[in-house]
Amino acid sequence: MTYHNSSTHSSIAAIIFVLFFSNIVSAATLFTVNQCPAFADSTTRTLLVSVPQELFGSSMTAIIDNVEGQVVSIEGMPLNEDNSFTFSDIAGDKSWQVMCGNGDGTSYLYNLQFTFLPIVSLQGDFGYEYSNGNVTLAEPGMPMSEMMTARIKWRGSSTNTPEKNKRNYSIKFVDENGEKQNRKLLNMRRDNHWILDAGQPDMARVRNRVATELWLDMAHEPYHYDQAPDALTGVRGEMVEVFLGNDYRGIYALTEAMDRKQLQLVKHDTINNVFHGGLWKTKKFNDESGFKWAEEFNDSLPDYYGFETKYPELDEVFPTSYQVLYNAINAMAWSETIEAFNDTVDNYFDVPVAIDYTIFYLTLCANDNSAKNIFWFCYDRAIDKRLSLAVWDLDATAGGSWSPSNWRPPTTSYDYFKLPFNWLFRMFFHNRCKYRQQFLDRYDELRTTWLSEQSLVQRYSSAIDRLIDCGAATREENRWNGDSDLFGHPLNFVEEKQYITEWFTKRLPILDVNMHHHICDVNHDGVVSATDITIIYNYLISGDDDFIESLDTNFDGCITATDITCIYNVLLGH
């Protein structure tokens, strides 16, 4: 083992780091089944082993190798002379009673179950700050990975408040000296930063993962794809089952992180302090994130009015630079007419990706993602100052909600269809937007492919069926049913699959009508006529102060005589 030799201090630090990790208890595996580790949950005395999916529905003769406990019998029968046992008709809803001895003459009963999801085991005591821990990974049918040292913490915003129970985790792998260590996990990239997403309020636990995969399938490549063909505007991931020590924590999505590497942005020139790639994440709904107002920026602050700096990070490059971000927002804020928008939008935004995102956002009713929970990026401001985007945090989609009182929103709810909060996305609905027809054509194309009812229902149903078939759904229901993270609601994966199916069946016809709806057809009767003018006129003379979105025909954020003029011009053929 080698250490840094720059100073005695660094060597001592490295030794302390190694000693700490050597004292963390290894993953609780009592024995292996064909070298696949059996992870133990001490509360329910359940053992879980990951095997290939093709074994489900068939039988498997396996060699049982003891690790921490002596297997006395399985289903009341001793092991064969070669320490083998035949597990018949493996299924997600089936278990085997295992008797284990602990070496002092006593024995304990466990229920052994199989899954075909990978299993991740975390060892350590974690909280809001990064602390030392260990991670092991068991892929289906494979021996457990080496014990990987890491710095781990809870992550999230609303999901990371004190009363939360099923935590999300941020994992940063390190080597024996505490330095960054890249790891390749499953079929994803090689990197040191990984995320375990708990899907806390999602009654299906798969919405974020499925929506992100849908985006990766359907979206245009970003504008810099020719220079960076490996760039991805969403993170890849795999559904896994997680243990924290001897505690089964349930279903998670193990995913990559969204960062400069994922988007293949040009690195900052640290020698000459020249900015190239830039990455910002929106975390608020406000006029800036909605591209409706551009407040002056301060490069010494870690965020710009709800845009959190992600690259270059302030602890590496200080001060930062918000100029490119500000210019794009300012261009939208000053596009007070559709003519101004048409003249400027191509200079500041990756329009094909923005069109796809608007369609994606509205199809999934992703109201929590119309301004916040978006990564905006610039590939290299030295050659192209346009912004493109990447998706993030899509739990509250496809009928999901963060609201305890509206956890399964009805199709008739107020927000079932409303125009996007972000000014860029909203403008594609303006009848004189130069991209209006391209937007409609793209929508019609996607509705026959990735966004057809059959394709969407099959995608979500298949993801949930995987959890049911491997038994993870039942284990999740047993572990988290009625938890406060779920607002006390019961988990039922079969019912949730049916709800999502019905949700798409009801939503898509409404979506088709609204997507093709002419903004000047105020009364939604299918034609633009003098009746629409009368409705706005009556509103104005009534003195009503309530803003009615459908009456704002020119998208200026208020209802005035100019909205009547907009309809009048349509009637005149302008």
Number of C-alpha atoms within 10 A of each C-alpha: 4 8 13 13 9 8 8 10 10 14 16 13 15 20 14 13 17 16 12 12 20 12 8 14 11 17 23 22 21 19 23 20 21 17 16 24 31 25 29 25 21 14 9 13 15 22 25 23 25 26 25 15 18 9 16 19 12 11 13 17 12 17 18 21 19 17 14 15 17 17 23 16 17 20 12 11 12 15 16 12 7 9 13 17 19 13 15 14 13 22 20 22 16 14 18 18 17 21 20 21 17 13 10 6 6 8 15 13 16 20 19 19 23 26 26 26 24 22 26 22 24 25 24 19 13 18 14 14 10 17 15 21 24 25 23 19 22 25 23 19 19 17 16 22 13 11 17 18 25 29 21 28 20 22 21 14 8 9 19 17 13 8 9 15 15 24 23 21 24 20 25 23 24 21 15 19 20 17 12 16 18 15 17 10 18 14 9 15 18 14 18 18 22 21 21 25 27 22 25 23 23 23 24 25 25 22 24 23 27 20 26 21 16 18 20 18 11 15 20 18 17 23 19 19 15 10 12 15 12 11 18 19 26 26 22 20 25 17 21 23 25 23 23 19 21 18 19 23 21 22 28 27 22 25 20 22 22 23 22 19 15 19 26 19 22 19 17 18 12 10 6 7 10 12 19 20 23 29 27 24 24 24 19 18 18 17 19 23 26 24 22 23 18 22 13 12 15 15 15 13 16 18 20 23 20 19 23 18 21 19 22 22 16 17 9 11 15 14 15 21 20 21 14 18 23 18 15 20 24 19 20 23 19 15 19 15 11 17 12 13 19 15 11 15 17 11 14 21 21 20 22 18 19 22 23 19 22 21 24 20 23 22 21 23 24 24 21 20 26 23 23 22 20 21 24 21 27 27 27 19 18 12 8 16 22 24 26 23 22 26 23 22 20 25 28 22 23 26 26 23 21 19 13 14 9 12 18 18 17 14 16 10 9 9 13 18 18 14 20 22 21 22 25 22 22 16 22 24 23 17 19 16 16 16 18 17 15 14 23 18 12 15 21 16 13 17 19 12 13 17 21 16 19 15 14 23 19 13 16 21 18 14 18 22 15 17 26 18 17 24 20 24 25 19 21 21 18 13 17 20 18 14 18 16 21 21 14 12 16 13 23 15 20 14 12 19 20 12 15 21 20 14 19 22 15 15 21 18 11 14 18 15 12 16 20 16 17 17 22 26 20 24 16 15 11 12 14 19 17 13 14 20 23 13 14 23 15 11 17 14 8 9 8 10 9 8 11 13 14 17 24 21 26 24 20 16 15 15 22 17 12 14 20 22 14 18 24 18 10 14 13 7 7 9
